[in-house]
Amino acid sequence: MDKAFIKGLRLLETLAVSEAPRGVTDLATELKFTKSNVHRLLVTLQQQGYVRQLPPYSTYEPTTKLWELGSHVIRRMDLTKVARPAMTRLAEITGETVHLSVLEDTDVIYLDKIESAHHIRAHTSVGSRAPAFTVATGKAMLAQMPDSYLDRFQPHLKHYTDTTRTTIEELKQDIELVRQQGYAAVLHGEWRDGIAAVACAVLGRSGELIGAIGMSGPDSRIKRKQLKQFSVDVMEAARTIGIALGYSDHR
């Protein structure tokens, strides 16, 4: 057990529940830490953006970074709960694997999934990651971001399959197509071979990006025509989730 880490968490928790900024001596007394230990921990927390020092009495209080992290957790929990009915409906319509994802820097994280009943199906795991530029849910979400966001993928572009996009120019072309048609489609797997997928972004109350819903299956079963047909159902599922989260098409 990392004792310094535990002490830092205890210190942060104490500051978070305090009704007023706290001083080093005050915190050391309550937590039964040495003053030098408290000061060292506060400096570290301040450097990481979790705590700020208030003049003129050198007291400390937590920043909103804790709230920001917590809001991400709550949003994901709400999204999973709200999205389940639409995911279930989409799985029934398509018969394929349905997944819910969020964007985190250059990756997508799979929050939830409904497995296809087919013996041969696309395999993803809840909580796992995939490079956002290679999967349909990732491309759908990237289409909601400014073009400058794509530049961060430059160091990460590499071949996963024969069809993986490996230049910024190719990626930008893909993203522009997603914006034009309203959904992202991958006909042949760009992260894993043999996977066809279609996805659409989920937007929140203010039109902000919340996540993406998509369906996927083997490209031996899902051809271009089926993918186009399924795109209508996927977009409707994304719209249904968005409306449940407060989004309005008439904004």
C-alpha positions in Angstrom: 0.0 0.0 0.0 1.3 3.4 -1.0 1.1 5.4 2.3 1.9 8.8 0.7 -0.9 8.2 -1.8 -3.4 7.3 0.9 -2.4 10.4 2.9 -2.9 12.6 -0.2 -6.4 11.2 -0.7 -7.3 11.7 2.9 -6.1 15.3 2.7 -8.0 15.9 -0.5 -11.2 14.4 1.0 -10.8 16.6 4.1 -10.5 19.7 2.0 -13.5 18.7 -0.1 -15.9 18.4 2.9 -14.6 21.5 4.7 -16.9 24.5 4.7 -14.0 26.9 4.5 -10.3 27.0 3.3 -7.9 25.3 5.7 -4.4 26.0 6.9 -1.5 23.6 7.2 -1.4 23.5 11.0 -5.2 23.0 11.1 -5.0 20.1 8.6 -2.0 18.5 10.3 -3.9 18.6 13.7 -7.0 17.0 12.3 -5.3 14.3 10.2 -2.5 13.7 12.7 0.1 14.3 10.0 3.3 16.4 10.5 3.1 19.9 9.2 5.9 19.3 6.7 4.0 16.2 5.4 0.8 18.2 4.9 2.7 21.0 3.2 4.5 18.6 0.8 1.1 16.9 -0.1 -0.6 20.3 -0.6 2.2 21.4 -3.0 1.8 18.2 -5.0 -2.0 18.5 -5.1 -1.6 22.2 -6.2 0.8 21.2 -8.9 -1.7 18.7 -10.2 -4.5 21.2 -10.2 -6.6 19.7 -7.4 -5.9 22.4 -4.8 -5.3 26.2 -4.8 -3.6 28.4 -2.2 -5.5 31.5 -1.1 -3.7 34.7 0.0 -3.0 36.3 2.4 -3.2 33.6 5.1 -1.8 30.7 3.0 -5.0 28.6 3.4 -6.0 26.0 0.9 -9.2 24.8 -0.8 -10.0 22.3 -3.5 -10.4 23.4 -7.1 -13.3 22.4 -9.4 -11.1 19.6 -10.9 -12.8 17.1 -8.5 -16.2 18.2 -9.7 -15.1 17.9 -13.3 -14.0 14.3 -12.8 -17.1 13.5 -10.9 -19.3 15.0 -13.5 -17.7 12.7 -16.2 -18.5 9.7 -14.0 -22.1 10.8 -13.5 -22.6 11.6 -17.1 -21.4 8.1 -18.1 -23.6 6.5 -15.6 -26.6 8.5 -16.8 -25.7 7.8 -20.5 -25.6 4.1 -19.9 -28.9 4.0 -18.2 -30.7 6.3 -20.6 -29.2 4.6 -23.7 -30.2 1.0 -22.8 -33.8 1.0 -24.3 -32.5 2.4 -27.6 -29.6 -0.1 -27.6 -32.0 -3.0 -27.0 -34.3 -1.8 -29.8 -31.3 -1.4 -32.2 -30.1 -4.9 -31.3 -33.5 -6.4 -32.0 -33.7 -4.6 -35.4 -30.2 -5.4 -36.6 -29.5 -8.7 -34.9 -25.9 -7.5 -34.5 -23.7 -6.4 -31.6 -24.6 -2.9 -30.4 -22.2 -0.8 -28.3 -22.1 2.6 -26.6 -18.9 4.5 -26.5 -17.4 7.8 -25.3 -14.4 9.7 -26.6 -11.4 10.1 -24.4 -8.5 11.9 -26.1 -7.5 9.6 -29.0 -9.4 6.5 -27.8 -13.0 5.4 -27.5 -14.1 3.6 -24.4 -16.8 1.1 -24.6 -19.4 1.8 -21.9 -22.0 -0.8 -22.6 -22.8 -3.4 -25.2 -25.5 -5.9 -26.2 -24.1 -9.0 -27.8 -25.4 -10.4 -31.0 -27.1 -13.7 -30.9 -25.1 -14.9 -33.9 -22.3 -17.4 -33.2 -20.0 -15.3 -35.4 -20.0 -11.7 -34.2 -17.9 -8.7 -33.5 -16.1 -8.9 -30.1 -15.7 -5.9 -27.8 -15.5 -5.7 -24.0 -17.1 -3.1 -21.8 -14.4 -0.9 -20.4 -11.9 -1.6 -23.2 -10.4 1.0 -25.5 -9.9 1.3 -29.2 -8.1 3.9 -31.3 -10.8 6.4 -32.2 -9.6 6.9 -35.7 -10.1 3.2 -36.6 -13.7 2.5 -35.4 -17.1 3.7 -36.4 -18.1 5.1 -33.0 -14.8 7.0 -32.9 -15.2 8.5 -36.4 -18.8 9.5 -35.5 -17.6 11.4 -32.4 -14.6 12.9 -34.2 -17.0 14.4 -36.7 -18.4 16.5 -33.9 -14.9 17.9 -33.0 -13.1 20.8 -34.7 -10.6 19.9 -37.4 -7.7 20.9 -35.2 -8.6 18.0 -32.9 -7.5 15.5 -35.5 -4.0 16.8 -35.4 -3.4 15.0 -32.1 -3.7 11.7 -34.0 -0.5 12.3 -36.0 1.8 10.3 -33.7 -0.8 7.5 -33.4 -1.5 6.7 -37.1 -0.4 3.2 -37.9 -1.6 0.1 -39.6 -3.8 -2.2 -37.6 -5.3 -3.8 -40.8 -4.9 -3.3 -44.5 -7.7 -0.7 -44.5 -6.5 1.5 -41.6 -6.2 5.2 -42.4 -2.6 6.2 -41.8 -2.4 9.8 -42.8 -4.1 12.9 -41.5 -5.4 13.7 -45.0 -7.2 10.3 -45.2 -8.6 10.7 -41.7 -9.9 14.2 -42.5 -11.6 12.9 -45.7 -13.3 10.2 -43.6 -14.5 12.7 -41.0 -15.8 15.1 -43.7 -17.8 12.2 -45.2 -19.3 11.5 -41.7 -20.4 15.1 -41.4 -22.0 15.0 -44.8 -24.0 11.8 -44.3 -24.7 12.0 -40.6 -23.1 8.7 -39.6 -19.8 6.8 -39.7 -19.4 3.5 -41.6 -16.5 1.1 -41.7 -17.1 -1.5 -44.4 -13.9 -3.6 -43.6 -12.3 -3.5 -40.2 -9.7 -0.8 -39.7 -8.8 -1.9 -36.2 -9.7 -5.6 -36.4 -10.0 -7.5 -39.7 -13.4 -8.5 -41.0 -15.6 -6.1 -39.1 -18.3 -3.9 -40.6 -19.8 -1.2 -38.5 -22.0 1.9 -38.5 -22.3 4.5 -35.8 -23.8 7.9 -34.9 -22.9 10.5 -32.4 -25.2 11.2 -29.4 -25.6 14.9 -28.6 -26.7 16.4 -25.3 -28.9 19.3 -24.3 -26.8 22.0 -25.7 -25.7 20.0 -28.8 -22.5 19.0 -27.1 -21.0 15.6 -27.8 -22.0 13.0 -25.2 -21.0 9.7 -26.9 -21.9 7.4 -29.8 -24.0 4.4 -30.4 -23.0 1.8 -33.1 -23.6 -1.7 -34.3 -21.0 -4.0 -35.8 -20.7 -7.5 -37.2 -18.6 -9.6 -39.6 -18.2 -8.2 -43.0 -18.9 -11.6 -44.4 -22.5 -11.1 -43.3 -22.9 -7.3 -43.4 -22.4 -5.8 -46.9 -22.5 -2.2 -48.0 -26.2 -2.3 -48.8 -27.1 -3.6 -45.3 -24.7 -1.1 -43.7 -26.6 1.7 -45.5 -29.9 0.3 -44.3 -28.8 -0.1 -40.7 -27.5 3.5 -40.7 -31.1 4.8 -40.6 -31.8 2.7 -37.5 -28.5 3.7 -35.8 -29.2 7.4 -36.4 -32.7 7.0 -35.0 -31.3 5.3 -31.9 -28.7 8.1 -31.4 -31.5 10.7 -31.8 -33.7 8.9 -29.3 -30.9 8.9 -26.7 -30.2 12.5 -27.4 -33.8 13.6 -26.9 -33.9 11.6 -23.6 -30.8 13.6 -22.5 -32.6 16.9 -23.4 -31.4 17.5 -27.0 -33.8 19.1 -29.4 -33.6 19.0 -33.2 -35.2 22.4 -33.4 -32.5 24.4 -31.6 
